Amino acid sequence: MISLTLPAPAKINLTLDILGARPDGYHEMEMVMQSVSLCDTIRLDLGFAGGVRASSGLQFLPNDKDNLAVAAALAFRKATGQTWRDLLITIEKRIPVCAGTAGGSSDAAAVLRGLNELTDAGLSPQALAKIGEEVGSDVPYCVLGTTALAGGRGEALTPLSPLPPCWIVLCKPRFSISTPALFRAWDRGKRRLRPDTKGILLALEAGDLVEVTRRMFNVFEGVLLPTQQREIESIKTALLTAGALGAAMSGSGPTVFGVFREKALAESAVALLREDYEEVFLTEPLSGPLPALRET
Ligand code: C5P
């Protein structure tokens, strides 16, 4: 048996825009994505008897191919033509589940990167991202990280200048949102506000944190149910009152994030939000290549 442990970082959407519905049932996206330091930990034990399966100790996470991490392992084996039978994927979960922060997609991406290493397959990150496409729309981004513009279904990636150093507070409200239902609500809804994607790309290039945070926006916020919208707004207001430069919902929600220049302000926002919410995290943006793999 050979083993490897590696981190699977969460992501936030600095912007999320939808350009239109596509004939294949997906939507054409334009998103500025950012990896953050909040990570799940993935351990791969290749050759551990019992077939390909996941273990997380969490009842609500599937252990079979319905878990994106297992789906990624099966997709990797098929794409490489490898013949191994047994793989145990142990997931230590920290990223909130079904929360718009790509927890499942990042676990899947870590499995692809890890298996590439463990089996000496020698695939490029781009080839791994391509395998990830069939697992989920956010998986290719999670393979490559760290600051990127995502187009197409989410798989057309352009690396961007890093987000300037800052502190990012994540807060997950108690409700969950179904991603397909949110896309259907967007299909039915009126097109109102849109993010200034060009402007945020220029602000990133200039390394101007204030201009970046002014342009953070997610079109899904406009199609939430009124009760959900009220809760998102109240978390954003709490973050801004605590000194955030900007705040927005991430992905298909419901996680809300605020960007702070000062660590002390971010810490006080965390303390305040923890009075009302269980899942509140202080994170930093990741830059450069995704964290190195750790041999065990
Ligand atoms: O690709 P993934 O499995 O993450 O997508 C989940 C669902 O989200 C899809 O079945 C589709 O309904 C919706 N989706 C979409 N357009 C995208 C990505 C996802 O409509 N670009």
Boltz pocket constraint, residues with backbone or C-beta under 6 A from the ligand:
constraints:
  - pocket:
      binder: B
      contacts: [[A, 25], [A, 26], [A, 27], [A, 28], [A, 29], [A, 133], [A, 135], [A, 136], [A, 137], [A, 138], [A, 152], [A, 153], [A, 154], [A, 179], [A, 180], [A, 183]]
      max_distance: 6.0
